[in-house]
Amino acid sequence: MTARPSLLIVSFSPIASDARVLKQVRLFAGRYDVTTLGYGPRPDGVVEHLQVPGELASRPPHPRLLVARAYSLLYRRTPEVAWARAALRGRRWDVVLADDVETVPLALATKPRGGVHADLHEFSPRLHEENAGWARWVRPYIVWMCRRHVRRADSWTTVSGGLAREYEKDFGFRPTLVTNAAPYVEAEPHPTGSPVRLVHSGACLRNRHLDVLVDAVERSGADVELHLYLTPNDPGHLAELAARAEQVANVVVHAPVPYDELAATLRGYDVGVHVLPPVSFNNAWALPNKIFDYVQARLGVVVGPSPEMAEVVRSTGIGTVTADFSATALAETLRELNPRQVDAWRAASHAHARELSAEEQEHGWADAVDALAARAGLIPARAEDPDPGTTAGSGTGGCA
């Protein structure tokens, strides 16, 4: 019989390729017996993986229940939730780490001995607020989950200060921060040449307005190349963007690379670019993993005036912030680029790579989960660990 505490990590995502959740698995696998529940193959290091059938991801919710606001029944009948409830029935873990709002009711229902920690990747009640249908019908359901279940978790983390403040304002709990930082990489910045090689990696989504990057390069007339590594989240939009890029000589769209190969791929470039128009609350307060990926690749960084991203860039000197989110403003920034300036940004990325690494950020998860395990008497409590019960929910709510 093992003396190590048991930890269940629940995420309705392909965990083996989900960068944030995979960092959680790697962080805890050495000290906990980790079981994962999610889509896709078993991640390395876990004692067990409960694989949600892939076909469940594409099944829509029950619209009549959504319209009727029969939210408890709707949640139980959501296909992936129903499958997970059956898979977890009769089993109990010491601590459960629930990723994103929709897994928290399920985590609470398992009644872990130490409690539930909720890692909230976005401000879920405003996730797709630019979509009128979503805002009218789905948002109230997400708000219900937050009020009824998420606030009853024992501790919480999220990715940026703006999101943490909104959770506190709307639901009364204040998550601590664990940014989407990338693992530390031993690397040296190479000299910047000509043309300056720009790169953007990430999801191909319409609300990210990636055409702004292409338009800016075309308008700038600058001695730059832009390389896009995009996952096909919206295949139709990706095809449109690739067709647009073909019209610009110095823009190339590449297939995405596995996350484990991303750092090495990015090191072939000079500047990482991310100009994200604030078309939604989550876009406005985003602090995405790609900023930290660029730092670990020892690149300079160009961002739009998004508050969280701009603060990181300005406080560390790793790059510059455009005047606004338009192609015109980005084009003006690109015209001013020169190898000497970019080399200075890259030197700053090198200087700050350790402090901006995942290893520094992951203490937030470790502190929260260890505090719950200690509360259950499973590991010794540390002097600096707060008692989760003094500031958090009861952790006893079932899956209604």
N, C-alpha and C positions, 0 to 999 in steps of 0.2 A: 504493500500500500504506500503510495507516494505521500511525502510530507509537504509537497508543494501545494499552494492554493490553486483552485480551479477558476478559470476565467473563460466566459463565453463572450465572443465578439460577434455581434449581429450587424450585418449590413446588406441591404437589398441592392447589391452591386456585385460585379465580378471581382472578388476580393484580391485575387492573385495579380490583377492588373490595375487595381484602384490604389493610386499612390499613397493617399492619406491613410486608408485602412491598412494597407500593407506595412506602413511604418509602425502602426500599432501592434500588428502581429509580431514584427521583428523585435520591437521593444520589449514585449512581455514574454516571448517564447522561452527565454533563458531562465525565467524565474517562476513562471506560472505554467500549469498544464492548460494550454490554450485550445479551446474548441472554437471553430468558426462556423457561422451559418450565413450563406450567401450564394450568389450565382457563380458559375464557372468552376474550374478545377481547384483542387486542394492547394492552398498556399504552403510553402515550405515552413517547417518548424512547428506545425500544430499537431496535437495528439489525435484530433478528429476533425473532419470537415463534413458538415451537413449541407449538401449541395442542392440548392433550390432548382427544380427543373427549369431549363431555359425558356420553355414555351410559356411559362406563367408571366414572364416579363411583358409580353405583348398583349395580354388580355386586359381589356378596359374594365374600369370599375362599373358597378351596377348603377346606371344613370337614374333609375327610378328611386333608389334609396338615397342618392345624392340630392335629387330634387326634393324629396320628402324630408330631408335632413334627419334621416334615421341613421345617425352617424355610428352608433355602437354596432348596429347590425351590418352596416356597410363595411366597417373595419374588419369585422370577423369574417365577412364573405369575400374580402379582397383575396384573389387567388394565392398570392405568395404568402399572405398572412395566414390563411387557412392551412396551407401546407406546412408552414413553420410551426403553427400551434400543435399540429398533429405530431410533428417530428420532435418537439420539445416536451410533449405531455409526459408527466411523471418523472421528469428529470430536474435536477437542481444544481446550480453552480454556486461558488462562493461569491463571485462578483460577476456582473454583466456589464459590458461596455456596448452601448447602443449607438450606432452611427445614424444620424439624421432622425428627424422627428418621427417618421412613420414606424421606426423600430422600437420606440420607447414603450408604447403600451404592451407590446409583446414581451419586452425585457422585464417590465414590472410584473407581468403575470407569472414569470418563473420564480418569483419570490426568492432571489438570491440571499444567502446568509448575511453578506456584508452590505449589499445594496447595488444600485444601478448608477452608472456614470453615463451621461448623455453627451456625445460629441456632435455638435450641431454645425454642419458644414456651411450652411447658408441661413439667412433669415427666411425660413420656409413660408411664413404667411404672406410674403410678398415675392415669392420666387418667380412667378410668371404674371406679375400684375399688369404688364402691358397688354396682355390678352384679356379682352373684356369678358369672354365666356368663362375663362378660368377664374378671374377675379369675382364674378358673380356667384359661381357654383362651387368651385373647389376651395377658394380661400376660406370661406366659413368653416369648412371641414378641417382644414389645417389649424385654424384658430381654435376650434374645439379640441383637437388633439393636444395643442400646447396648454390650454387652460385645464383640461381634464386630466392629462397624463404627464406631459413633459415637465411641468412645474413640480410634480411629485417625485421626480428623480432625486438622487442624493447629492449629485454634483454635476456640473456642466462645463464644457469648453466650447469655444467657437473660434473663428479664424481671424476676426478683426475687431477693433474697438467699436466701430460703428454698429456692427451687428450685436455685440454684447450690450451696448446701451439700449438698443431697441428691444431686445428681449426683456431687459429689466423694466423699461418703461411700460411695455404692453402686458407683461406676464408676471413681473415681480421677482424674477431671479436674475442674477448677474453672472454669466459665464466668465471664467478666466480665459486667457488667450493661449492658444497653441496655433501659431501661424502655419501655413502650408510650406514651410521651409523644406529645402532639399537636403539629403544627407551630405555631409562634408566630403569634399573631394580634394585630394592632394594634387595640385596642379599649379602651373605657372602661366601667367598671361604671355602670349606671343606677340611680337610687334605687329601693329596694325599696318596693313598695306593699302594699296590703291587698285581697284575701287574698295571702299569701305563695305564690308559684307554684313548686311543686316539679316536678322533671323526672327521669325515669330513661330512659336510652336503652341499647339493647343487644339481645342474643339472648334469645329466649323459650324457656327451657329449664326443665324441671321441677326440676332440682337447684339452681336459683337461687331457688326459693321466692318468686317475685314477688308471690304472694298476700299475703305478709306486709306488703308496702307498702300494698296496698289495705286490708287489715284494720286497719292502724295508723291510716290516715287516717280510716276510719269510726269507730274507737274513740276517737280523740283529741278529737273535737268542736272541733278547732282551726280557726282562720280560715285554711285552706290549700286549695289545689287541687293535685292530682297528675296529671301528664300523662306517659303511657308511650309511648315510641317503640320498637316491638319488631319485630325481624326474625322471620319465621315459621319458625324452626328446627324447631319442633314445632307444626304447624298445629292439631292437636287441643287441645293445651294453650293455645295462643293463643285459640282459640274459647272455652274454659272461662274464661280470665282476662277476656276481653272481656265475657262474660255476667256474671261476678261484678262487674266494674266498673260495669256498667249499673245495678246495685242501689245504687250509692253516688253521690250527686249530684255530688260534687266530685272524681270520678276520671274521666279520659278516656283511652281507648286510641287512639293514632294509628297510621297506617301508617308504616313506616320511611322515612327520607329518605336520599338518597345521601350518602356520607361527605363529599364536597366541600361539601355544603349543611348539614352537621350543626352546625358552629360558629355559623353565622348563625341557625339554628333555636333552638339552646340559649340564645342571647343574649336571647331573649324571656322567659326564666324567671329565677328568683331563687336557687334552691338545687337542686343535683344530689344525688340520694339513691342510695346503694348499700349495702344490708345483705345480705351474702352468707353464709348459714350454712355452717359448715365441715364439710359433709357428705363432703368428700373432701380429700385432701392438697392438690390444686391449688386448690380453693376456699379452703382455710385460708390459703395463702400467696399468694393472688392480689394483683396490683397492676395492675388492668386499665386499658385505654386510657380508659375513661369518666371516671376520676378526673381525668386530664389534659385531657380534652375540657372538663370542667366548669371547670377553671382557665382555659383559654384563652377560654371564654365569660364569664369574670369572675363566676362564680357562687360562692356559699357551698357547702360540701360537708358532707353528713351521711353517715357510714359506720358500720357495725358494728365491733366490736372485732377485726377481722382485723389481724394484726400489721403487715403491710407498709403497708396503707392507713392504719391508725391512726397510724403513725409519720409519714407524710407530712402528714396533717391536723394532728396536734399540733405538729410541729416548725415548721410554717409559719403556724399560726393561721388556716387557711382555712375552718375549720368545727368540727364537734364529732363525738364518738364516742359511740354509744349504749352503754348499760350491758351489753347482751347482744344476741342476734340475734332476739329475739322481737318480735312485733307490739306487745306491751305496752310494752317498752322504747322502741321507736321512737315509739309514741303519746305517751309521756311527754316525749320530746325535742321532738316537734312542738308540744305544748302550751306549751312554753317559748319557742318562736320568737317574735321580734318584729322589725319592720323595722330598728330601730337595730342590733340584734345582727347581723342578716344583712348590713347595709351594711358593718359592720366586717370580716366574713368576706370579703366581695367586694373590699374594699380590699386585704386580704391576698393574695387571688388575683391581683389586679392587680400587686402588688408582687413576687410570686414567679413571674409568668407566664414571664419570660424564662428563669430558671434551670430551670424545670420543662418547658421546651419540647423538642420533638424535635430541634431544631438543636443543643442542648447534649448530648443523649443520643447522637446519631448518631456522635459521635467514636469510640465503641466499635467500630462496624462499620467506619468508615473506617480506624482504626488497624490492625485485624485484616487486612482485605483488602489494604491498602497494604503491610503487612509481608510478606504472601505474594507480592505482585507484585514487591516489592524483592528477596526471596530468590531469585526467578527472574531477577533482573537486568533487570527490565522498567521499573522506576522507581527513582530514587535512594532509598536507605534513609535514614530520618530517625534522628537520634541517639537519640530516645526510643523508637523501635520495637524491641520485643523480637525476638529470633530465634525464629520459631515452632518451629523444630526443637529448641530447648533444653528446652521444657516440654510439647510436644504429641506426638501420635502420629506415625507414619511417613508417613501420607498416601498410602500406596502400596497399601492393601488393595483387592482387586477386589470386584466384586459376586458374592458366593458363591452 
